[in-house]
C-alpha cells in the first residue's frame, strides 16, 4: 500500500524499515525468478520430472503463507509467481513492550498484493518457511538428471 501507514517506517524506524524491505524483497525476487526459469527449463527439457510432486513434497509439514484475498493454490510455483508479479509489497511489523519502551520489529512475514484478470489477491508470505521449502525443493531437484545439463547446448 504505497503511501499508506504500511509503507513507511515510522520516522525513527525508517532506516531499519528501508533496509529490511530492500534486502528481503530483493532476495525473494531473485530466488523466485531463478526458480521459475529453472522450472521452465525442466518442463521444456527431455528429462521428465514431476514438478507438482516435488512441489508437494517440499511443502510437507510447512505453512509458507496465508492467502488473505484471492483464490489460488499456495505452491512453490504459485508463490514465486505472486512475488514476481506483485504490484505492492511490504514487510509485517510487530510491536513488543519491553519495560517502558515499545520495540517495533520485522516479524518474518512479507505481504504481496496484485491483480490477476479482474480479481485482486493478497499473499502474506512466511519467509522462513518459504525459504525452507524452497531449499527442500531445490535439494530434490539437484538429484535429478535434468539439473546436470543446465546451460549445455548439445
N, C-alpha and C positions, 0 to 999 in steps of 0.2 A: 504494500500500500504506500506507494511513493507519496511523500508529503504528509503522511499520517503519523500518529504517535508511534506506530510500529516501525517506521523507517527513520528514526532518529535515535541518538544515543543519550539523550537527556543531559546535555551540557557537559558535566564532568565525566561522563562515560563516552563522549564522542570518539576519542582516540581508540579506546578498547573496542567499542562497538564497530568502528570502521575497520579495524584490523580483523576482528572476528568475521565480519561479513565478507570482506575481501578474500581472506585466506581460505575460509571454509567453502565459500561459493565457488571460487576458482578451482579448488581441489575436486569438488563434486562434479563440476562441469567437465574437467579434464578426464576424470575416471569414467564418467558417463559416455562421453564422446568416443573414447578409446574402446570401451566395452562394446558400444553399438557398432563401430567399424569392424571390430573383431567378429561380432556375431554375424554381420552381413557377409564378411569374407567366408566364414564357415558355412553359411547357408548356400553360398554360390560355389563352394569347393566340391571336389569329388568325394570328400570324406563325409560319411554320414554320422552325424552327431545329433542326438535328440536334445535340442536346446531347451525345450519345455521341461523335460525330465531333469536336466541339470539345474534349471531354474528352481523347480520344486525342491530338489534335494538341497540346494544351497540355502533355501529359506526354512528348512526344517527346524522347528523349535525357536524360530526368531520372529519377532514382530518388527518389521522395518519401518512402519509408519502408520499413520491414521488418515483415512480419507474423510475430510470434512465436507466437501462438496463434490458432486460428480459421481459417475457410475463407471468405474474401471477396475481392472484387476491390479492388485499391488504385487507385481513381479519384479524381478531384476530388470528385464527388458522394459517393462512399463514405467518403472521408477526412473530409469535412465532417460526415457523419452520425456517424462514430466520435467526433469531437471533441465534438459536441453531446451525444451520449448516453453518454459515458464516465462511469463511476461512480467511477473513480480516475484520477489523473494525477500525473506527477512529471517533473521535468527530469532529464536524464542528466548525470552529473558525470564528469570525467576528472581524474586526478592526474598531475602532472608534477614531476619532481625538478629544481630549479634550485639548483645549489650544495648547500648543506645544508638548504635549505627545500623542503618539499613544497607545491606550489600546487594547489589544487582549483578547477576552473572548469567552467562550463556548456559542454558541447561542441556545442550546437546541436540536439540531439535531445530530443524530448519523448515520454514514454510515456503512452498512453491505454489503459485497461483497462475492460472491461464485459462484459455478457452479452446475448445475443440468443436468444430462446426459452430453451432449457436449456443452450446452449453458451457457453463463455467465449471472449473474444477479447482480444488484446493487440497493439496497434499501436505501433511506435516510429516517430514522425514525424520526418523530417529537415526541420526548419523552413525552412532557407534554400531548399532545392529545392522544397518545397511552396509557399512564398511566390512563388518564381519561376514555377512552373506556374500558380498562381492568377492572377498578373499577366498571363501569356500568355492564359489562359482569358478573363479579363475584357477584354483588348485585342481578342481575336477577337470577343467578343460586342458590344463597343462599336461595331463597324462594322455590326452587324445592325440592320435597320429596327425590330425589336421594341423595342429599347432606347430608341428615341426617344419612345416613348409610355408609359413607366412613369409611373404615377400619374395619367395623364389619364383622365378618366371621361366619354367622349363616344361 
